[in-house]
Amino acid sequence: MSLSDKLPPTSDRYAMMQRFRAREAWHVMKILSEFVESAEELQQVTPAVSIFGSARTPRDHPYYKQTEHIARLLSDSGFAVISGGGPGIMEAANKGAFYGKSPSVGLNIVLPHEQRPNEYQDLSLKFDHFFSRKVMFVKHAIAYVVMPGGFGTLDEMFEALTLIQTGKSRKMPIILCGRAFWSGLFEWVSNRLIGEGMINPEDINLLQLIDEPEEIVETIFRFYETRGFEALPEEREQLLNL
């Protein structure tokens, strides 16, 4: 049997292709609307700090309580707090901010096994696509606080690092909280990535390892004290092309 015998008739293939193209065009429009709607909603949420971490962290875990404390300090210091909107560390971040003075924002993702939005969100946005959601995390934050987490947390952290390292995004503090959890990563980055020439030695300075909540807030303020939180003209261009 030849390949042509296994394929649908030409007319059927053409109809199938047309249906696929129509669905693809509609999908592109949905992605565009996701960017437009979220950008409009988040425009006035500034300055904001994005907090990441595991969705699996229980409420009685020290990581949860520490995240809640950090978020409350940030909120009372005038920073909106952005999280992924789900359970675990995301909930702790939203909860701390919710009871603070500044907005609590959740960028929720629609998953096959549906993620339940937590109840501590002043502003709750829904995304179908991880990539558009990650853009909003970077674009509307002036700092990252990364708590212990899994693949999703690592993905979001390394996305931010890549954008800053390549000049696609403005520089900002990326703070890893949880010395016992993250120290092995720092060692691997030093020994493997720097040791084998995969990144420049100074690239490790894009990360900071800080455990004390008060010091995290002070570090963010110190980074911006001579320039303010507003994006500089060249940074606005970077954000437009993110």
C-alpha positions as CSV (number, residue, x, y, z in Angstrom):
1,M,0.0,0.0,0.0
2,S,1.4,3.4,-1.0
3,L,1.4,6.6,1.1
4,S,-1.3,8.1,-1.1
5,D,-3.6,5.1,-0.4
6,K,-3.3,5.9,3.3
7,L,-4.2,9.6,3.1
8,P,-7.7,11.0,2.8
9,P,-8.9,12.2,-0.6
10,T,-7.4,15.5,-1.7
11,S,-10.8,17.3,-1.2
12,D,-11.1,16.0,2.4
13,R,-7.5,17.0,3.2
14,Y,-8.2,20.5,1.9
15,A,-11.3,20.8,4.1
16,M,-9.5,19.5,7.1
17,M,-6.7,22.0,6.5
18,Q,-9.2,24.9,6.2
19,R,-10.9,23.9,9.4
20,F,-7.5,23.7,11.2
21,R,-6.5,27.1,9.9
22,A,-9.8,28.7,11.0
23,R,-9.3,27.2,14.5
24,E,-5.7,28.4,14.6
25,A,-6.7,31.9,13.7
26,W,-9.3,31.9,16.4
27,H,-6.7,30.6,18.9
28,V,-4.4,33.5,18.0
29,M,-7.2,35.9,18.7
30,K,-7.8,34.4,22.1
31,I,-4.2,34.7,22.9
32,L,-4.2,38.3,21.8
33,S,-7.3,39.1,23.9
34,E,-5.6,37.4,27.0
35,F,-2.7,39.8,26.7
36,V,-4.9,42.9,26.1
37,E,-7.3,42.2,29.0
38,S,-4.6,41.3,31.5
39,A,-2.5,44.3,30.6
40,E,-5.4,46.6,31.0
41,E,-6.3,45.2,34.4
42,L,-2.7,45.2,35.7
43,Q,-1.8,48.7,34.5
44,Q,-2.6,50.4,37.8
45,V,-1.2,47.7,40.0
46,T,2.1,49.2,40.7
47,P,4.6,48.8,42.3
48,A,4.2,45.1,42.6
49,V,6.2,42.1,43.7
50,S,5.7,38.6,42.2
51,I,5.9,35.7,44.7
52,F,6.3,32.1,43.5
53,G,6.4,28.8,45.2
54,S,4.8,25.4,45.4
55,A,1.0,24.8,45.1
56,R,1.5,21.7,47.3
57,T,2.7,23.5,50.5
58,P,0.1,22.9,53.3
59,R,-1.2,25.7,55.4
60,D,0.6,24.6,58.6
61,H,4.0,24.4,56.9
62,P,6.8,26.9,57.9
63,Y,7.2,27.9,54.2
64,Y,3.5,28.9,54.1
65,K,3.7,31.0,57.2
66,Q,6.9,32.6,56.1
67,T,5.4,33.5,52.7
68,E,2.3,35.0,54.4
69,H,4.6,37.1,56.6
70,I,6.7,38.3,53.7
71,A,3.6,39.2,51.7
72,R,2.1,41.1,54.6
73,L,5.3,43.2,55.0
74,L,5.4,43.9,51.3
75,S,1.7,44.9,51.2
76,D,2.0,47.2,54.3
77,S,5.1,48.7,52.7
78,G,3.1,49.8,49.6
79,F,3.8,46.9,47.2
80,A,1.0,45.0,45.5
81,V,1.6,41.3,45.6
82,I,1.1,39.1,42.6
83,S,0.9,35.3,42.8
84,G,-0.4,32.4,40.7
85,G,-3.7,32.6,42.5
86,G,-3.9,28.9,43.5
87,P,-3.3,27.0,46.7
88,G,-0.1,26.5,48.8
89,I,2.5,29.3,48.6
90,M,0.4,31.2,46.1
91,E,-2.5,31.3,48.7
92,A,-0.1,32.3,51.4
93,A,1.2,35.2,49.3
94,N,-2.3,36.4,48.4
95,K,-3.5,36.0,52.0
96,G,-0.7,38.1,53.5
97,A,-1.3,40.9,51.0
98,F,-5.1,40.6,51.3
99,Y,-4.9,41.6,54.9
100,G,-2.3,44.3,54.2
101,K,-2.7,47.8,52.8
102,S,-2.0,47.0,49.1
103,P,-3.7,44.9,46.5
104,S,-3.5,41.1,46.4
105,V,-3.4,39.9,42.8
106,G,-3.8,36.3,41.4
107,L,-2.9,35.3,37.9
108,N,-4.8,32.0,37.8
109,I,-4.1,29.3,35.2
110,V,-6.7,26.9,33.7
111,L,-5.3,23.4,34.0
112,P,-6.7,20.0,32.9
113,H,-7.0,19.1,36.6
114,E,-8.5,22.5,37.5
115,Q,-6.6,24.8,39.8
116,R,-9.0,26.3,42.4
117,P,-8.5,30.0,42.9
118,N,-7.8,30.9,46.5
119,E,-10.2,33.3,48.3
120,Y,-7.6,36.0,49.1
121,Q,-7.6,38.0,45.8
122,D,-8.6,41.6,45.4
123,L,-8.0,41.1,41.6
124,S,-8.3,37.7,40.0
125,L,-7.3,37.1,36.4
126,K,-7.7,33.9,34.5
127,F,-5.2,32.6,31.9
128,D,-5.4,29.7,29.5
129,H,-1.7,29.9,28.4
130,F,1.3,29.7,30.6
131,F,3.4,31.9,28.4
132,S,1.1,34.9,28.5
133,R,0.8,34.5,32.2
134,K,4.6,34.5,32.7
135,V,4.9,37.7,30.6
136,M,2.5,39.4,33.0
137,F,4.5,38.2,36.0
138,V,7.6,39.8,34.6
139,K,6.1,42.9,33.0
140,H,4.2,44.1,36.0
141,A,6.7,43.2,38.8
142,I,9.6,45.3,40.1
143,A,11.0,42.3,42.1
144,Y,10.6,38.5,42.4
145,V,10.5,36.5,45.6
146,V,10.9,32.8,45.0
147,M,9.9,30.4,47.7
148,P,10.6,26.6,47.6
149,G,8.7,25.0,44.8
150,G,8.7,22.5,41.9
151,F,8.9,22.6,38.1
152,G,6.5,25.6,37.8
153,T,8.5,27.7,40.3
154,L,11.8,26.8,38.6
155,D,10.3,27.6,35.2
156,E,9.1,31.1,36.3
157,M,12.4,31.8,38.0
158,F,14.6,30.8,35.1
159,E,12.3,32.6,32.7
160,A,13.0,35.9,34.6
161,L,16.7,35.2,34.8
162,T,16.9,34.5,31.0
163,L,15.0,37.7,30.1
164,I,17.3,39.8,32.4
165,Q,20.5,38.1,31.3
166,T,19.7,38.6,27.6
167,G,18.6,42.2,28.0
168,K,15.0,41.4,27.1
169,S,13.7,42.6,30.5
170,R,14.8,45.3,33.0
171,K,17.0,44.3,35.9
172,M,15.2,43.6,39.1
173,P,15.9,41.8,42.4
174,I,15.3,38.1,42.2
175,I,15.3,36.9,45.8
176,L,15.3,33.2,46.7
177,C,14.0,32.6,50.2
178,G,14.9,29.3,51.9
179,R,18.6,28.9,52.3
180,A,18.4,25.1,53.0
181,F,16.3,24.5,50.0
182,W,18.1,26.7,47.5
183,S,21.8,26.3,48.5
184,G,22.3,23.2,46.3
185,L,21.1,25.2,43.3
186,F,23.6,27.9,44.0
187,E,26.4,25.3,44.3
188,W,25.3,23.7,41.0
189,V,25.2,27.1,39.2
190,S,28.7,27.9,40.5
191,N,30.3,24.5,39.9
192,R,28.6,23.5,36.6
193,L,27.2,26.6,34.8
194,I,30.0,28.9,35.7
195,G,32.6,26.2,36.0
196,E,31.9,24.8,32.6
197,G,31.5,28.3,30.9
198,M,27.7,28.0,30.3
199,I,27.1,31.4,31.9
200,N,29.3,34.4,32.8
201,P,30.6,34.4,36.5
202,E,28.7,37.7,37.2
203,D,25.4,36.1,36.1
204,I,25.1,34.5,39.5
205,N,24.7,37.9,41.0
206,L,21.3,38.1,39.4
207,L,20.1,35.9,42.3
208,Q,20.1,36.7,46.0
209,L,19.6,34.3,48.8
210,I,17.8,35.9,51.7
211,D,15.8,34.2,54.5
212,E,14.7,37.1,56.7
213,P,11.4,38.7,55.6
214,E,12.4,42.2,56.8
215,E,15.7,42.0,54.9
216,I,13.8,41.0,51.7
217,V,11.7,44.2,51.9
218,E,14.8,46.3,52.7
219,T,16.7,44.8,49.7
220,I,13.9,45.7,47.3
221,F,13.8,49.3,48.6
222,R,17.6,49.6,48.5
223,F,17.6,48.5,44.8
224,Y,15.3,51.3,43.8
225,E,16.2,54.0,46.3
226,T,18.3,56.1,43.8
227,R,16.0,55.7,40.8
228,G,12.4,55.1,41.9
229,F,10.0,52.4,41.0
230,E,8.9,53.8,37.6
231,A,10.4,52.1,34.6
232,L,13.1,54.2,32.9
233,P,12.5,55.2,29.2
234,E,14.8,52.4,27.9
235,E,13.1,49.9,30.2
236,R,9.7,50.8,28.8
237,E,11.0,49.9,25.4
238,Q,12.2,46.5,26.8
239,L,8.8,45.9,28.3
240,L,7.0,46.7,25.1
241,N,9.1,44.2,23.3
242,L,9.0,41.5,26.0
